Amino acid sequence: MVSARQRERLKRRRARDNKPRAAPAEDDTHNDDEEDDRGDRFQAYADYYKRQKLFPRSGDHVAFLRSLRAPLPATFRRNGLRPAAFDAAMATFDAVAARCRGDVVKTLASGAWWRLDLGRSALKHADDPALRALNGWLQAAAKGGGVVRQELVSGAPSELLGVRPGDAVLDVCAAPGSKTSQYCETARLVVANDADPRRAYILASKLRSLGCSSKCVVTCHRGQAFPATALKFDRVACDVPCSGDGTVRKIPSLLKVWARPGRRLHALQLQIVLRGLRLLKVGGTMVFSTCSFDPLENEAVVAAALRACKGAFVVRDCASLVASSPLLACLAPRPGLRTWAVLDDGGAALAYDPAAKRERRASMWPPDEADIASQLPRCLRFYPHDSRDGGGFFAAVFDKVAELPPGTADAATPREARAPVAGYRALDAHRARAALRAAPPELRGRLLTRSPAGAAARTYGAVA
């Protein structure tokens, strides 16, 4: 998941790039310099992941880099929460798709997903009337709630989490909400949390439009300090903030700001994972995921959590689940890495330095413990040249077998960890007031309600 700060930076850059510009003079080299800078960034990106030895064969690395330069195909899936809207939309889909030349539309994952063999930008700006009609159909179907526009690989956490009827699910970093809506199709209750009030409002609006209102509550807390509740969760999804460098096909401008960010995100990701594990009940399942290829954001976090929890959870071997799931089978994940390099901003190898606490934590390096290292290949890596022309992703499934040992560090302060909550409707008062001021007027009354049960405790409910 791309962090909020990165999204804002990319939004400003995109707005600046989209402004009309005068034609360059013959001696104007600005655009050439920009292209050179982009090429240099991509080369640094390519060199970094070559040093990480993601693939045993050099041919795989070449195919991996080639796939990143191609636009990401548009994909969508059935929304199981609005079957009538889906049936109404699909009643005209075959006729619209049949007008397109060639085999543009492909059905995947036993008919639950569809892929269009052209990117979103090409579809939006197509000159072909048949493709324009297809784009119009897709926009109308998504607006009506019958289908959900979602990247194919981002459907993996739902398959891995295995939500059952009656489960209570916590989605720690839920925005924008496509994955959350998948959990709502089966669960009894879904708590969808996001740390940013604006993103929480967007999340609530999307979940409402997708038909999640009857079983979903939206909250606004820092994921690493989500308050404890009386009832622990059966399932926890931790799609943590990350560099997002697995999404460069969808957001090519990410390369402009990419600068080996894994060292700066590792500590936050570990805190969120540990908090999610603490809120998970014994016997429950948690899925930790990122849309990054960087092992410092992925396997290093898994290894650090295993070390901190001292046997309270194990990483599940998902081979049988991958083989039995149509979606996971077509994504063809590879096993996690056992070893990796920790590099500085210039690409030189770093050694552990206790004085550089923030960006040289001991947990960033590959584990020496055999019992931890042996579990890392059970993680799942999704690469674009493997996963049916999709994006990049990482996931690991944790099965909690015991309570976390006393003293296991997470970021919850005593005040936040003990904060009273009324029926899971937890939004502390100062955040609620700030969020209300930032919210559009038409959402203020509908989105935030003060719970009578929590009035004395000064808690608010953000109801989707």
C-alpha positions, 0 to 999 in steps of 0.5 A: 500500500502506497503511503499517504505522503507518497500519494500526495506527492504523486498527486501534486507531481501529476497535476504539474505534469498535466498542465499544458506546456509551450512547445520547446525551442530547438535548443531546449533540453528540459524534456531530454533531461527529464527522460534521462532522469527517468531512465537513471531512476529505472536503472537504479531500480533495476540494479537494486533488485538485481542485487537482491537476487529476486530470481535464480536465472538472469532471464527472469530478471530481464523478463521482470524488467520488461514487464514493468515498462508495459501498461497495466491491463484494466481488470474488474471483478464481480461484486458479491454484495450486489448480485442484482446490480451485477446481473443487470450490468452483465446482461449487456456486457457480452454484446458490448464486448463482442463489438471489440476487435480481437480477443480484448476481454479475457475471463479469469479465476473461474469467471469471477474476474475479467481482464481487458488487454489494454491499459486504463489510459488507452481504454479511456482515450480510445478512438475506436467506438467499440472501445469507448462503448466498453469503457462507458459500460465499465464506468456505469457498471462500477458506479452502479456497484455491480462490479469492482475495478480492482487489480487482479493481484490485490485479490490475493489477500482475500483468498489467503485470509479465508474469511468464514461466515460469523468471523469478525475481521479487522482491516488495519490499513483498509483504504481505498477499500476494494479488499475490505469489500471482499471480506464483507461478502462473508464476514459477520463484522468488518472493522475497516481502519485508516489512520488518515481522516480524509482517506477514512471518509473516502473509504466509508463512501466507497464501502457504502456504495459497494453494499457493505453498510450492514456489517462494516464499521469505519474507524480512524486510528494509527494502525500501530496503536489500534485500541484493544477491544473486549473481543479479539478478531478471528481474522486480521488483514495488515496491508501496510503502508509501503513504497509501492514499487510493485505498482510502477506499471499502474503509477509510472511516476513512482519511479521519479520519487523512488529512492530505496525507501525500504529502510525508512518504512521497515520499523513502522511496518513491524509495529503494525504487524505486531499490533495486528497479531496482538489483536488477533485471537489464538487460532486466528489468521492474519495476512501481512501484505505489501505492494512492494518487491523490497525484502526489507519491507517484506521478508525482513518484517516477517523475520523480525515479527517471528523473532519478537513473538517467540513462537506465538505464530507460524508462517503457513505453507500455502502450497495447497491453498494456491493449487486449489484457488483459481485466482492464486493459481493463475497469479503463480506466486513464487516463494519468499527470499531467505537472504537479501542485501541492505544497501545505502542510497548509493547502492553500497552494502551497509553493515549493522550500526547500533548508533544508526537506530532508525535506518540500520536496525538489526532486524533488517538483515537476514536472520541467523536463526534456522527456525526463522529462516526456514519459514521465509520461503512460505511467504508468497511473491507475486511478479508481473511477468508471472501473474497473468500480466498483473502487478507486483505484490507480497503476502504472508499468512500467519497462524496464531498459536499462542498469546504474544509473550509479555513485553513484546513491543508494539507502538500502542501507548497505554492510553490508546491501548486501553481506550474504551470502545463502544461496539467497535465504533472507535474514533477518539474525540479529537480525531473526530472533531478534526475529521468533521471539520475536514469532511464535506458537509453532505457527509458530516451527518451520515458518516459520524455518529456519537454513540450513546453507549460511548458518550461518557467515554468520549468515543465516536462511531464512524459508520459506513 
